Amino acid sequence: MKLKMRLAVAALLTMGLSSAAAYADTVNFTLIPAYVTVAESGNNLVPGSFTFAATVSAPSSNGAAVFLNGDSFNVTAPLTLDDSDFFANFPLSLAPGTSFTGDLFVLTIPPGTLAAAYQGTFTLLGGADPSANNPLGTVTFTAAPTPEPSSILLLLTGMAGVALWAGYKGNLRGWAR
């Protein structure tokens, strides 16, 4: 009886240890740029499209190629994100020690979008084979308003005018004595 139990345990260990080795290779993922400044027009952002590029690299310590099978993203409405650049430009996989830089997605600001900071995330999905859908890396990005140069110039001119007026009024009082 003990011999049968030992053989059963040995068979289970052999089957468990001989299965295909799973590995969790990674990629390094950098967004270019991660922050975009958008001009304002009144209380709205100026509409337009912004292309974001990325550098994705597979560390040389990876055991095998990493497949780039898809993506997932989240962006604050009313902005929209078009990820077709990823599917058109990026390679299907990266061998250990290799990298790729290319256009990743386009962020679009529609007309009438209120001037505020808008954030989003972009995640690369893939893994050890062409059907893997594991998160490989996530980056965040921001589209934020920048004041119009004319508004800043108007503010500075107004402040200089007030300073000159205050100095002029002070000099008139001194002359009246």
C-alpha positions in Angstrom: 0.0 0.0 0.0 2.8 2.4 0.9 4.5 1.6 -2.4 1.4 2.5 -4.4 1.1 5.8 -2.4 4.7 6.7 -3.1 4.3 5.9 -6.8 1.1 8.1 -7.0 2.9 11.0 -5.3 5.9 10.6 -7.5 3.7 10.5 -10.6 1.9 13.7 -9.5 5.2 15.5 -8.8 6.6 14.4 -12.2 3.5 15.7 -14.0 3.5 19.0 -12.0 7.1 19.7 -12.6 7.2 18.8 -16.3 4.5 21.3 -17.3 5.5 24.2 -19.5 7.4 26.9 -17.6 5.5 30.1 -17.2 7.4 33.3 -17.1 6.4 36.9 -16.5 8.6 39.0 -18.8 8.1 42.7 -18.7 8.5 45.8 -20.9 9.5 49.3 -20.0 7.1 51.9 -21.3 7.7 55.6 -21.6 5.2 58.1 -23.1 6.4 61.1 -25.2 5.1 63.6 -24.1 3.3 62.7 -20.9 2.0 66.3 -20.5 0.5 68.5 -23.1 -0.4 72.2 -22.7 -3.4 73.4 -24.6 -4.2 77.0 -25.5 -7.3 78.6 -24.1 -9.9 80.7 -25.9 -12.2 82.3 -23.3 -13.3 79.5 -20.9 -12.7 76.8 -23.5 -9.7 74.8 -24.7 -8.7 75.4 -28.4 -9.8 72.2 -30.2 -7.2 70.1 -31.9 -5.4 66.7 -32.0 -2.2 65.8 -30.2 -0.1 62.7 -31.1 1.6 60.9 -28.3 4.6 58.6 -29.1 6.1 56.0 -26.8 9.3 54.0 -26.4 8.7 50.4 -25.4 11.7 48.2 -24.6 12.1 44.6 -23.5 14.8 44.2 -20.9 17.7 41.9 -21.9 16.9 39.8 -18.8 13.6 38.6 -20.4 13.6 34.9 -21.1 11.8 35.2 -24.5 10.0 37.7 -26.8 7.1 39.7 -25.3 4.1 39.9 -27.5 2.3 43.3 -27.8 -1.3 42.1 -28.4 -3.5 45.0 -27.6 -4.2 48.0 -25.4 -6.6 49.5 -22.9 -7.2 53.2 -22.2 -9.2 55.6 -20.1 -9.6 59.3 -20.9 -11.7 62.0 -19.3 -14.7 63.0 -21.4 -15.2 64.9 -23.7 -11.7 64.2 -24.9 -11.3 61.2 -27.2 -8.4 58.8 -27.9 -7.7 57.0 -31.2 -5.3 54.0 -30.7 -5.1 53.0 -34.3 -1.4 54.2 -34.4 -0.5 51.4 -32.0 -2.0 48.7 -34.2 -0.5 50.3 -37.4 3.0 51.1 -36.1 4.1 48.9 -33.3 5.7 45.5 -33.8 3.9 42.3 -32.8 6.6 41.3 -30.3 9.9 42.6 -28.8 12.9 40.2 -28.4 14.9 40.6 -25.2 17.1 43.7 -25.3 15.2 45.4 -28.1 13.1 48.6 -28.1 10.8 50.4 -30.4 9.8 54.1 -30.6 6.7 55.2 -32.5 3.4 57.0 -32.5 1.1 55.4 -30.0 -2.2 57.3 -30.0 -3.9 60.6 -30.9 -5.8 62.6 -28.3 -8.5 64.9 -29.7 -10.0 67.9 -27.9 -13.5 68.7 -29.4 -14.8 72.3 -29.8 -16.4 73.7 -26.7 -14.3 71.7 -24.2 -14.1 73.6 -20.9 -10.6 74.8 -19.8 -9.5 72.2 -17.2 -6.8 69.6 -16.7 -7.8 66.3 -18.3 -6.1 63.1 -17.5 -6.0 59.6 -18.9 -4.2 56.2 -18.8 -2.9 53.9 -21.5 -2.0 50.3 -20.9 -0.2 47.9 -23.2 -1.5 44.3 -23.1 0.3 41.1 -24.1 2.6 38.5 -22.8 4.3 35.3 -23.6 2.3 34.3 -26.6 0.1 35.9 -29.3 -3.1 35.4 -27.3 -1.9 36.7 -24.0 -3.8 39.7 -22.7 -1.8 40.6 -19.5 -1.1 44.3 -18.6 2.6 44.9 -19.5 2.8 48.6 -18.6 0.6 51.6 -17.9 1.4 55.3 -18.4 -0.6 58.4 -17.4 -0.9 61.5 -19.5 -2.4 65.0 -18.9 -3.8 67.7 -21.2 -4.0 71.0 -19.3 -4.7 74.6 -20.3 -2.1 77.2 -20.5 -3.0 80.9 -20.3 -3.0 82.9 -23.5 0.1 85.1 -23.8 -2.2 88.1 -24.5 -4.0 87.6 -21.2 -0.7 87.6 -19.3 0.5 90.7 -21.2 -2.8 92.5 -20.4 -2.4 91.6 -16.7 1.2 92.8 -16.6 0.4 96.0 -18.5 -2.5 96.7 -16.1 -0.3 96.2 -13.1 2.4 98.5 -14.5 -0.3 101.2 -15.2 -1.6 101.0 -11.6 2.0 101.2 -10.3 2.7 104.3 -12.4 -0.6 105.9 -11.5 0.1 105.3 -7.8 3.5 106.9 -8.1 2.2 109.8 -10.1 -0.5 110.5 -7.4 2.1 110.3 -4.7 4.3 112.9 -6.5 1.3 115.3 -6.9 0.7 115.3 -3.2 4.3 116.0 -2.6 4.1 119.1 -4.9 1.1 120.5 -3.1 3.0 121.1 0.1 
